[in-house]
Amino acid sequence: MTQPAARVAPMPVRVYPVLAVGASLLFITVESAGLHAAAIVVLLLPLAIYLVLHPAHLYAVLAVAAVSLGNLVAMTGVDLGIRIYPLDLLLGAAFVAGLVAGESEAWSRDGRGARVTQLVVGALAVYGVASLLYGLAAHHPSRDALGDFRRMFLYPILSFLAFRVFVRTLNGPRVLTHLLGIAGVILLLIFVTRLVTGRSYHEEAFAVPGEAIRYLSYAEAAGASFVALAALTATTVASRSMRPVLLGAFALSTLLVIGSNYRTAWLAFGAGLLAAGLVLGVRRPTWTVRLLGLGGVLAGLLLLAVRLSPLWSLLAEKLSLVNLLSTGSWRLFSWAKAYSVFHSHPLLGVGLGYQHEFYRFGAGFQSVYLNKGNTIHNDLLWVAVNTGLVGLALFGLFWISILWRAYRSLRKGPPSDADRRAVVVATCVGQLAVVTVTSTFQPSVSLGSVGVVLGLLAAILLVWSERVPSVAEG
């Protein structure tokens, strides 16, 4: 019989700032110098050696990297005929580590309700391979078909399976809170560096007249929202001495979301706060009123601070009528073309590797351009076009099985256990709302690292819906 994986002890607190600053400096160096992927591999070699010697922390590094360093690990790769990214290596190693840890009986330990999820995951894996072959048979570019397979199926499925091992070995939510704290520090340093230097995320794409500076990417803004939600919901069960620290973390993370200069990020964060508050209300209705009120007051104060800073002019530019019309029409044309393709191939889609082309207005609505690429700016349509109703149904069944299990867990066990479980579920559901809203308007899951975050959220909801280790254990 296989033995359960050993529990992961929290790393010493003094290690956190070292990891956060080191990762931030690496990211800033790579971003500013435009290093080749081979140089990045050399820079990451010491970390790789450490992870080989300490595989228990491999999951932790994967989680932090997916939340805060998505652009480095999922968008900077080595071209070997197919592109290989650092995230591929981290995720593959984490998956193998889960197998070596002896997880053959993991599903039985997760309870009978997890069997439905197990069947859906298996069906998703099989259908993903079938969609890949279908796309290749339709003569879609092989690189794009393999890329869609990696981001749509491989990243979410492998990360879910790997993080199930990680979450089960944790001594409690405190370790996860520490990891999100590291991610928050990394995002803060990246934001401050871009703010001071005046550089935008993806500089070449936004270096055009009239374009506002984006201080965080879509994935980075979503990561900041994750940190903020975790900090705010944790105040409901934290000690009185810890609440000011958590509220400070919430305020700083909220400032990052606002300062990202993405309207979608602001809307998504609001949806995340609302979703988290509603989940907590299932357990204790007073928590919802208290948290939404506190979150609203702090967000209002931050908006007032931004009003008095140079960021306000950038926000006003983003919300101007001309900008809303131009970006809105761009998306409408893109979505209309994607829907027409889905309508023509509703059941199975067109296969992975679909090339998205549509006509759109140019600047000032004075000209028309043919836009080429495979970015639809709506990940639900991205799944629908590539995999059809079957793919949508399988992904929907997966999340319904996870969320139904989490909902039923909210009233289980002693009050203290139920309270901790409600905080965990609220944070995860809130972040799911953030990802859902963001991916409705921007490419998110289709860029890679967000799919790994979804795997982490699903693993937490599945494993801790049975039992969340106590603070004393963590």
Summary of the structure (lengths in Angstrom):
residues: 474
radius of gyration: 21.7
end to end distance: 27.1
largest distance: 70.2
contacts: 1659
relative contact order: 0.14
helix: 73%
strand: 4%
